[in-house]
Amino acid sequence: MVAPYVEPARLLGHQDVIAGIGAFLRGSERALLLVGPSGIGKSRLLEEVRWLARADYRVVEGDARSSDGVISLLRRASGTDLPND
């Protein structure tokens, strides 16, 4: 059984960034990568975007710190087999 996803506390001051990510996701793109220095709020922003995206999109998550992790994520997100090379 999967636990219900709980709405995060309101994120303040990033509405322009969230709107930009929303516009990006409504386009033809299929992946979003958040990068930046530690402590700037990437994890919190991701939590907010993930909450909003679940209403309209299939959200695939995982650890992408290794090439195997990235390939696994892309396979799950695309629903297709990628080459093992």
C-alpha positions as CSV (number, residue, x, y, z in Angstrom):
1,M,0.0,0.0,0.0
2,V,1.3,3.4,-0.9
3,A,1.0,6.2,1.7
4,P,-1.0,9.3,0.5
5,Y,1.1,12.2,-0.6
6,V,0.6,15.1,1.8
7,E,0.5,18.7,0.5
8,P,3.6,20.6,1.5
9,A,3.5,23.9,3.4
10,R,3.1,26.9,1.1
11,L,6.3,28.0,-0.7
12,L,6.7,31.7,-0.6
13,G,8.6,34.0,-3.0
14,H,9.1,31.5,-5.9
15,Q,5.9,31.9,-7.8
16,D,7.8,33.1,-10.9
17,V,10.1,30.0,-10.9
18,I,7.1,27.7,-10.3
19,A,5.2,29.3,-13.2
20,G,8.3,28.9,-15.4
21,I,8.6,25.2,-14.6
22,G,4.9,24.8,-15.2
23,A,5.2,26.3,-18.6
24,F,8.2,24.1,-19.3
25,L,6.3,21.0,-18.4
26,R,3.3,21.9,-20.5
27,G,5.6,22.0,-23.5
28,S,7.1,19.0,-25.3
29,E,9.9,18.4,-22.7
30,R,9.8,15.2,-20.7
31,A,12.5,15.8,-18.0
32,L,13.4,18.5,-15.6
33,L,16.8,18.8,-13.9
34,L,17.3,21.1,-10.9
35,V,20.8,22.1,-10.2
36,G,22.5,24.8,-8.0
37,P,24.6,25.3,-4.9
38,S,23.6,23.7,-1.7
39,G,21.2,25.6,0.6
40,I,19.3,27.6,-2.1
41,G,16.1,25.6,-1.8
42,K,16.3,23.0,-4.6
43,S,14.7,20.3,-2.5
44,R,11.9,22.5,-1.3
45,L,11.2,23.8,-4.8
46,L,11.2,20.2,-6.1
47,E,8.7,19.2,-3.4
48,E,6.4,22.0,-4.5
49,V,6.7,21.2,-8.2
50,R,6.2,17.5,-7.5
51,W,3.0,18.3,-5.6
52,L,1.6,20.5,-8.4
53,A,2.7,18.2,-11.2
54,R,1.0,15.0,-9.8
55,A,-2.4,16.5,-10.7
56,D,-1.5,16.4,-14.5
57,Y,1.6,14.3,-15.0
58,R,3.2,11.0,-14.2
59,V,6.0,11.8,-11.8
60,V,9.0,9.5,-11.8
61,E,11.6,10.0,-9.1
62,G,14.9,8.5,-8.2
63,D,18.6,9.1,-7.4
64,A,20.4,10.4,-10.5
65,R,23.9,10.7,-8.9
66,S,25.2,7.9,-11.1
67,S,24.9,7.1,-14.8
68,D,23.0,3.9,-14.0
69,G,20.5,5.9,-11.9
70,V,20.0,8.4,-14.8
71,I,19.4,5.6,-17.3
72,S,17.0,3.8,-14.9
73,L,15.0,7.1,-14.4
74,L,14.8,7.7,-18.2
75,R,13.7,4.1,-18.8
76,R,10.9,4.5,-16.2
77,A,9.9,7.9,-17.4
78,S,9.8,7.0,-21.1
79,G,8.3,3.5,-20.7
80,T,10.8,2.2,-23.3
81,D,14.1,0.3,-23.2
82,L,17.2,2.4,-23.7
83,P,20.4,0.8,-25.0
84,N,22.7,-0.7,-22.3
85,D,25.7,1.1,-23.7
